[in-house]
């Protein structure tokens, strides 16, 4: 009997279909979206769907037409599980906006299991030199943070403001700092400000404190509309949310 929002069940190992891979799960991270799904804040799109979309796994078998990976390859399975590939959003490279997109752990069974199937086209090759646990968070928080950093169009050696400092922000901050940026963090949480400084941020202050210097770009990670005006005023160029 379930003692919480998740149930432990036995299921048959799935079979990969056309263009799909069977992946043995090695590690799967926990994202806030998984918690929203498990606790009922986010309605599942399929009854009894298995959550989990920060999946590091090993390819076991490939269905017809799936030829990007071979058995034994270590791969990542992320939140976006498929799109129609033909709508105007897909054609312009904004496939995350596809109205017929489907998602791992929401529409399709995810990584809180021993095996899952995933579309070959939406599975990611993973580099060596990192453990499964190190790679798993990059498949959601890492993707979000990196995309936001790219959209911020930060100039070389620029000054970046980050509003909110959770999972995605602290990963993006490390990338920006490694690239030579001065990162200024704005967040309410004292522990998050301390972490930001430990990671090499140039400054860390409350969300509405003045910036120590003018910003070239800003990224808003916090789901708080009130921080948009100060971020927009302080940043000289794009504000990414």
C-alpha positions as CSV (number, residue, x, y, z in Angstrom):
1,X,0.0,0.0,0.0
2,X,1.3,3.5,-0.9
3,X,2.3,5.6,2.1
4,X,2.9,8.7,0.0
5,X,2.2,10.2,-3.4
6,X,4.2,7.5,-5.3
7,X,3.5,3.8,-5.5
8,X,6.0,1.0,-6.1
9,X,4.7,-1.3,-8.9
10,X,6.0,-4.1,-11.1
11,X,5.8,-3.6,-14.8
12,X,7.2,-5.5,-17.8
13,X,10.3,-4.2,-19.5
14,X,9.0,-2.0,-22.4
15,X,9.7,-2.8,-26.0
16,X,11.3,0.0,-28.2
17,X,9.1,0.9,-31.2
18,X,9.9,2.6,-34.5
19,X,12.7,5.2,-33.9
20,X,12.9,4.4,-30.2
21,X,15.6,3.2,-27.8
22,X,15.3,0.9,-24.7
23,X,17.4,2.5,-22.0
24,X,18.4,0.9,-18.7
25,X,18.3,3.6,-16.0
26,X,21.6,4.2,-14.2
27,X,20.6,7.4,-12.4
28,X,17.7,9.8,-12.3
29,X,17.6,13.2,-10.6
30,X,14.7,14.8,-8.8
31,X,13.3,18.0,-10.4
32,X,10.7,20.3,-8.8
33,X,8.4,19.4,-11.7
34,X,8.5,15.7,-10.5
35,X,7.5,16.8,-7.0
36,X,4.6,18.9,-8.5
37,X,3.5,15.8,-10.4
38,X,3.8,13.4,-7.5
39,X,2.0,15.8,-5.1
40,X,-0.9,16.6,-7.4
41,X,0.0,20.2,-8.2
42,X,0.6,19.2,-11.9
43,X,-2.0,16.9,-13.4
44,X,-0.5,13.9,-15.2
45,X,-1.3,13.7,-18.9
46,X,-1.5,9.9,-18.6
47,X,-2.8,7.9,-15.7
48,X,-0.1,6.2,-13.6
49,X,2.7,7.7,-15.5
50,X,6.2,7.1,-14.1
51,X,7.9,10.4,-13.3
52,X,11.6,11.3,-13.7
53,X,13.2,13.3,-16.5
54,X,16.9,13.8,-15.5
55,X,17.8,10.3,-16.7
56,X,21.3,8.9,-17.3
57,X,21.1,5.5,-18.7
58,X,22.6,2.8,-21.0
59,X,21.2,1.8,-24.3
60,X,20.0,-1.8,-24.3
61,X,18.3,-2.1,-27.6
62,X,17.1,-0.1,-30.6
63,X,13.9,-0.2,-32.5
64,X,13.7,0.0,-36.3
65,X,15.1,3.3,-37.6
66,X,16.9,4.2,-34.4
67,X,20.6,4.3,-35.4
68,X,22.2,7.2,-33.5
69,X,23.3,5.0,-30.6
70,X,24.6,1.5,-30.0
71,X,24.0,-0.9,-27.1
72,X,26.2,0.0,-24.2
73,X,26.3,3.8,-25.0
74,X,25.7,6.0,-22.0
75,X,22.9,8.5,-22.9
76,X,20.7,11.2,-21.3
77,X,16.9,11.4,-21.4
78,X,15.6,14.9,-20.7
79,X,12.2,16.6,-20.2
80,X,11.4,17.2,-23.9
81,X,10.5,13.8,-25.3
82,X,9.2,14.6,-28.8
83,X,7.6,17.2,-31.1
84,X,5.8,17.2,-34.4
85,X,8.8,18.6,-36.2
86,X,6.7,20.5,-38.7
87,X,4.9,23.4,-36.9
88,X,6.2,27.0,-37.2
89,X,8.0,26.7,-33.8
90,X,9.8,23.6,-34.8
91,X,10.8,25.0,-38.1
92,X,12.4,28.1,-36.5
93,X,14.2,26.1,-33.9
94,X,11.9,26.8,-31.0
95,X,10.7,23.2,-30.6
96,X,10.1,23.7,-26.9
97,X,7.0,25.7,-27.9
98,X,5.6,23.0,-30.2
99,X,1.8,22.7,-29.4
100,X,2.1,18.9,-29.9
101,X,5.2,18.4,-27.8
102,X,5.3,15.5,-25.3
103,X,7.4,15.2,-22.1
104,X,9.3,12.5,-20.3
105,X,7.6,11.6,-17.0
106,X,4.4,13.5,-17.9
107,X,3.2,12.1,-21.2
108,X,5.7,9.2,-21.4
109,X,7.0,7.0,-18.6
110,X,10.2,8.5,-17.1
111,X,13.2,7.4,-15.2
112,X,11.9,6.4,-11.8
113,X,12.1,2.8,-13.1
114,X,14.7,0.3,-14.2
115,X,14.0,0.8,-17.9
116,X,12.3,3.3,-20.2
117,X,11.9,3.8,-23.9
118,X,12.7,7.2,-25.5
119,X,12.7,8.6,-29.0
120,X,16.2,8.2,-30.5
121,X,16.0,11.8,-31.9
122,X,15.5,13.2,-28.4
123,X,18.2,11.2,-26.5
124,X,21.4,13.0,-25.7
125,X,25.0,11.7,-26.0
126,X,26.9,12.1,-22.7
127,X,30.6,12.9,-22.2
128,X,33.0,10.7,-20.3
129,X,34.8,11.9,-17.2
130,X,31.7,12.6,-15.2
131,X,29.7,10.3,-12.9
132,X,26.1,9.4,-13.6
133,X,25.0,11.5,-10.5
134,X,27.0,14.5,-11.8
135,X,25.4,14.4,-15.2
136,X,21.8,13.8,-14.2
137,X,21.0,17.4,-13.1
138,X,22.4,18.8,-16.3
139,X,19.6,17.2,-18.2
140,X,17.1,19.7,-16.8
141,X,18.5,22.4,-14.6
142,X,21.6,22.5,-16.7
143,X,19.7,22.7,-20.0
144,X,17.5,25.5,-18.6
145,X,20.4,27.5,-17.2
146,X,22.6,27.1,-20.3
147,X,19.7,28.1,-22.6
148,X,19.0,31.2,-20.5
149,X,22.7,32.2,-20.5
150,X,22.8,31.9,-24.3
151,X,19.7,34.0,-24.7
152,X,21.1,36.7,-22.4
153,X,23.7,37.5,-25.1
154,X,26.3,38.4,-22.4
155,X,29.3,40.1,-24.0
156,X,32.8,38.6,-23.3
157,X,33.9,39.6,-19.8
158,X,30.4,41.1,-19.2
159,X,28.5,41.8,-16.0
160,X,25.6,39.4,-15.5
161,X,22.7,39.8,-13.0
162,X,21.0,36.6,-11.8
163,X,17.6,36.9,-10.0
164,X,16.9,33.8,-8.0
165,X,19.6,31.2,-7.3
166,X,18.2,27.7,-7.4
167,X,19.3,24.6,-9.3
168,X,19.4,26.1,-12.8
169,X,20.9,29.4,-11.7
170,X,23.8,28.0,-9.7
171,X,24.8,25.8,-12.7
172,X,24.6,28.7,-15.2
173,X,26.6,30.9,-12.8
174,X,29.5,28.5,-12.9
175,X,29.5,28.4,-16.7
176,X,29.4,32.2,-16.8
177,X,32.1,32.7,-14.2
178,X,34.3,30.1,-16.0
179,X,33.9,32.2,-19.2
180,X,35.1,35.3,-17.4
181,X,31.9,37.0,-16.5
182,X,31.3,39.0,-13.3
183,X,28.1,37.5,-11.9
184,X,26.0,39.5,-9.5
185,X,23.3,37.4,-7.7
186,X,20.0,38.8,-6.3
187,X,18.1,36.4,-4.1
188,X,16.2,36.5,-0.8
189,X,17.7,33.3,0.7
190,X,20.8,33.9,2.8
191,X,22.0,30.3,2.2
192,X,21.8,30.9,-1.6
193,X,23.7,34.1,-1.3
194,X,26.4,32.3,0.6
195,X,26.6,29.6,-2.1
196,X,26.8,32.2,-4.8
197,X,29.8,33.7,-3.2
198,X,31.4,30.3,-2.6
199,X,31.0,29.6,-6.3
200,X,32.8,32.8,-7.3
201,X,30.1,35.3,-7.8
202,X,31.3,38.9,-7.7
203,X,28.5,39.9,-5.3
204,X,25.3,38.5,-3.7
205,X,22.5,40.6,-2.3
206,X,18.7,40.7,-1.7
207,X,16.4,40.6,-4.7
208,X,15.7,44.3,-4.6
209,X,19.0,45.6,-3.4
210,X,20.8,48.0,-5.9
211,X,23.4,46.4,-8.2
212,X,27.0,47.1,-7.2
213,X,27.7,48.0,-10.9
214,X,25.7,48.4,-14.1
215,X,24.7,45.1,-15.7
216,X,25.2,44.1,-19.3
217,X,22.5,41.4,-19.1
218,X,20.2,39.8,-16.6
219,X,18.5,36.4,-16.2
220,X,15.4,36.0,-14.1
221,X,15.2,32.5,-12.6
222,X,12.8,33.4,-9.8
223,X,9.1,33.0,-10.6
224,X,8.4,36.4,-9.2
225,X,7.1,39.1,-11.5
226,X,8.1,41.9,-9.1
227,X,11.8,41.4,-10.0
228,X,11.3,42.0,-13.7
229,X,11.3,45.9,-13.5
230,X,14.5,46.2,-11.5
231,X,16.2,43.6,-13.7
232,X,15.2,45.4,-16.8
233,X,16.3,48.8,-15.5
234,X,19.7,47.5,-14.4
235,X,20.5,45.5,-17.6
236,X,21.8,47.3,-20.6
237,X,20.8,44.5,-23.0
238,X,18.7,41.4,-23.0
239,X,16.8,40.1,-20.0
240,X,16.3,36.3,-20.2
241,X,13.6,34.6,-18.2
